[in-house]
Amino acid sequence: MARTFSGRQIVAVLALSMTGLAGCGESAVQPAGPGAQLTETIPGAMEHASIPGAIVGVWQDGAEPYVQAFGVRETATGDPMAPDLFMRIGSVTKTFTTTAVLQLVDQGKVGLDDPIDRYVPDVPNGDTITIRQLAAMRSGLPDYSDVVIPALPSQPQRQWTPQELLEISFSRPPLFAPGTEFDYSNTNTALLGLLVEKVSGHPLNAYIDEYIARPENLGHTSVPTDAAFPSPHAHGYTKTPDGETMDATDWNPSWGFGAGNMISTLDDLRVWVRDLATGTLVSPATQREREQFQPAPSEGTGSMYGLGVEYQNGWIGHNGNIAGYQTYAYYLPPEGKTVVMLVNTNVDPLGVWNFFAEIVKIISPDHPWPAPPS
């Protein structure tokens, strides 16, 4: 079982972390104003949400950046979190996969309104489900994760292939006619990952590395093909169906192919989410297609979803939830503000949602984080 830490212990660990970081740049700075309020508020909010460790960064042009690590990277040892740790980023992966698709659109190799069966055979309703509908979570294909995730604790090292994952989804009837509703499904982005491979001729991990990570100088961002995890990284904690808390650090993320298996760092995500929101790697016309936001009620009160990207009351980006880790990475165009939060637990996703809402309330009172889905 994971050891819990009181707010006082989290503050103590933060103090130790900052002592060790003295002289290492922005991490050792105690900014005034919102930064001071964040440092005061976060430990108690972490305790309330049962979060062992968190890394939080806030950046705005012309302002002192706020970068702090709180709590512990491993509950068994009490080793402190640090701002430069590698973390699993879950569904933030979708922003990379859909960017790859949009690049292929810009190259004239794919059309957003092409049916998926032009590229991937044997998809139910594949002659009418479009690339656009897959990216917008409006295909109606059931989520294979409903079957895979509950089984993870009993087979954490299983190496899944995309074909195995899709077979699970395709064995069940579609939920609705393509384009008629929103339903967040990892099946959609796994299919888009296969599309990228078939059209580009590159494995998905190689494509993202060559055409997204390298041009963006994201040297600490990768698509693992197995359970390998670069060091240093935080341990991640999850809850099994019977309520036991487990260390899921080395669980194989292959089940998240194209939809949730990537690894990154706070600083890389800082760069990525702003460029994602401003369309750095795609044409202006294609970025406008990405930003055709539609209601996504399951993603929060008033939430909107475009092509692999969320719109949350002005904040553009994505969150991620994978066994042991949760990530929130967003850019706010009206204020030129970026916020990234990474935690090493997914035991209480609603608690983490509310924890992030506390951060947003401090840094942007005019653009509060929406209430969670009912």
N, C-alpha and C positions, 0 to 999 in steps of 0.2 A: 504493500500500500504506500502511496505517496505521503510524505510527511507534510503537514500544513504549517504555515508560517503566519504569525501575527503581524499586524501592521507595524508594530515596533521593530520586529525582526527584519521586515522588508526594508525599513528605513536604515537599519544597521547595515544590512547587506549592501544597500545603495551607497552608504558612506564608505564602506570598504572598497567597493567598485570604483568610486570616484577617486579615492586615495591612490589606488593602483593606476588610475588613468591620468594622474596629474602630469601636465606637460605634453599630453597627447592630443591637443587641439580642442575642438569644440565640445567634446564629451566632458571635459573638466570645467566648462564654463557654467556658472549658475546665473542664467539670465533673469532680469527683473521682469515685472509685469506678468503676462500670461505664463511665462516660463516658471516663475516662482510659484504661481498658483498650481501649475501642473505638478511640480515636484512635491508640493504639499498635499495635493488631492489624490494622486495616483496610488500611493501605498494603501490607503484605506479602501479605495475602490477595488484594488487587487484583492485585498483580503475578503471583501464582500463577495467577489466573483470567484474565489478560490483559485486564483491564478498564481502559480509558483514564481514565474519570471516574465518580465515584459521588457521590450525595447521600444522606445517611442521617439520619433523624430518629427519636427515641424520646421518647415522652411518657408520663407517669404522674401522676395526680392527687397533688398535694402534693410532687412532686419536681421538681428542676431539669430542664427539657427539654434534650435533646441534639440539636443540629442542626449538621451539618458537611458541607462539600463537600470532596471529595478529587480529586486528579488534574486532568485537562484536559477542557475542553469541545470542543476541536478539536485533533487531533493535529498538523495541519500548522503551526499557529501556536503551540501550547503555551499558549493562553489558558486560565486556570484555570476549573474548575467553580465554580458559585455556588449557594447554596441556593434561589434564586428563579427558576431557569431553567424554561422550559416544556419538557415532555418528552412524547413519545408513550407511552401507557400500555397499548397492546395489549389483552389480554383482560380487564383491569380494566373495560373497556367493558361486559362482560357483566353486571356488577353493576348498572349503570345501566339497561340494557335490561330486565333481569328485574324491577327495581324498578318500572319503568314498567308492565309487565304486571301486577304485583301491585297497583298502584294502581287499574288498571282492574278487577281482581277486587274490590277494596274498593268500587268504584262500582257493582258489579253488572252491568258491561258485558261481562265475560268470566268464564267458569267454568274453574277449573283442570283439571277433568276433561272439558271440552268437546273434541271432536275438532278438529284444526286446519283440516280442510276446511270447517268452518262459517265460517271467515274468509278462508282462502287456498285457492284451488282448485288441483287438479292435483298435489297432493303425493302421492307413492307411499305407500300405507297411510294416507292422510290421513283416512280415515273411522275409523281406530282409534288413530292417534297423538294423544295429548292434549297440551294446553298444559303440563301438569305434566311429562310425559315429555320434552318439548322443553327445558324449563328445567332438568331434572335430568340431561340428556345421556343419555337412555335411549330415544331414538326409533328408533335403528337406521339413520338416514339417513347415507349416506357424507359425508365432509367434502370439500367443494369445494376446500379449501385444499391438498389433496394434489396437485391439478393446478395451482392458481394460484401457490402460493409458489415452486416451482422455476422458474417462468417469469418471476418478477418482475425479475431482473437484465436480461433482454432486452427488457422492456417496462415499465420502472419508472413511467412517467407515464400508463399506461393508466387511463382512467376507467371503472370497473366499475359496472354497475347491479346491484341485488339480484337482478333476474330472471335476468341472465346467470350470476351465481354459482349460483343455485339450479338452473338448467338443467344445470350441470355435475354437481351432486349427483344430480339426478333421472334423469340418463341412465345411472346405474349402479344395480344391484340393491341393495335394502336389505341391511344387514349381519346383522340378526337381527329377530325379531318384537318389536314395540314393547313396552317395559317389561321385557324379559327380561334385559338386560345393560346395562353402562355403556360408553359410547364417547364420548370428548370430541370434539365435532364443531362447527365454526363454523357449519355449516348450521343447527343447532338455533336459535342465537341470531339469525342473519340472518332466519330465518322469524319469530321473535318480534318483530324489528324491524318487519317488514311488518305483523304483527298490530297492533302499536301504531299504526302509521300508518292502517290501515283502520278500526280501532275509534274512535280519537280524532279522526280527521280532520286531524291535524297531521303534517307531515314529522317523522321521528324526531328530527332535530337540534333542531327547534323545540320538540317535546314535552319533551325532556330539559332544554332550557334553561329553559322556563317552569315546569315542574312538579317539577324536581329540582334543577338548579343554582341557580336563583334562590332558592327556599325555603331551601336549605342555605347560601346566601351563598358559592357557589363561583364567584367572579368570574373565575377563571383556568382554568376548565374548559369545554371546548367539544367539539362534534362537527363536525369539518371535513367539508365536502362535496367537497373536492378536495385538492391537495397543499399548500395554504396552511398556514404554520406561524408562529404569533406569535413575536415577538422580545421578549426575548432567549431563545434556545434553544441546547441543546447539539447538536453534530453527532453523528450516530449511525452506527455501523460494523457491517457485516454481512459474511458470507462467502458467496461464490457457490458453485454446485455444483462448480466446478473448483478451489475452494480459495482463490480470490483474495479479499482483504479490500477492501471497497468502502465509500465514504461513501454511506449510504442516507438522509441527512437529508431530502431533498426527494422521496423516492419517494412516489407517490400511495397513501394508505392506504384508498382507496375499497373495495378488496376485503374490508376488514374490517367492512363495514356491519353495525351492531348488535352485532358480535362483537369488534371490535378496532381501531376507527379513532379513538378519542378522544385528546385532549390535556389535560394537567393539570399541576399543580405539587405539590411536596412538601407545602406548607401546606394546599392544598385537599384532597389525599388524606388528610391527617391528620384533617380534619373528617369527610370522607366515610366512611372505613372504620369509624370508631367508630359513626356514625349508622346505617350499613348493618348492623352487627352487633347493634345495639340496637333496630333497627326504627323509627327516627324517622318515616319517611314512610309507613308502612303501619300497619294496625291490629294489635293484639296477636295476634289470631287468624290473620291472614295471615302475620305474622312466624313464628308457630309452624309454619305450612305450609312456609315457606322453610327452616326449620331441621330438616326431616325428612331428616337426612343418611343417605346410603347409601354403601357401599364404592365407592371410585374408584381401583382399583389402579394405573391408568396415571398417576395424579397424585402418586404417592409412596407409600412403604411405610406402610400403615395410613391412607392419606388417605380422607377422606369428602367427598361432594358433596351439597349441598342443591339449592335452586332458584337457580341462578346464583351460588352462593357455596360456598367451600371450608371444610372443618374440618380443620385440621392440628394434631393433638395439643393441642387447646384453642384454637389461633389461628383466628379467623374472618376471612375476607377473600378475596382473589384475587391471583393473579399474572398478569403480562402479558408476552408475547414477540412483538414485531413487528420487522421489519427495522431494525436499528440500535439498538434500545432494549429494556430489560427493567425491569419494575416489580414490586415486592412490597409489598402493603399489607394489614396485618392488625391485628386487635384481639384482645386476650387478656382476656376477661371476668373470670376469677378474680383477676387482678392489676390490672385497670383500666389496662392498658398498651397503647399503640399503637406500631407500628413501620412505617415506610415507607422503602423503599430504591429508588432509581432509578439505573440505569446506562446508559451510552451505547454499548452493544454487545450483540449477540446472537450473536456469533461462537461462543461456548462456553456454551450454556445450562446444561450440567451444572456447569461451573465457577462460574457465577453462583449456581446452586442451593446449591452447597457454600459459596460466599462468604456467602450469606445465613444459612446454618446456623451459620457462625462468629459472626455478629452475634447470633443468637438464643441461642447457647450462653452468651454473655456477659451478655445482658440478662435472660434467664429460664432459669436452669439447670434449674428444675423442669419446664419445658415446652420441651424441645429440638425443633428442627426435624427432621421425619422424614427418613429416608434416601430418596434418589431412587428412582424406579421401577426395578425390575431390568431 
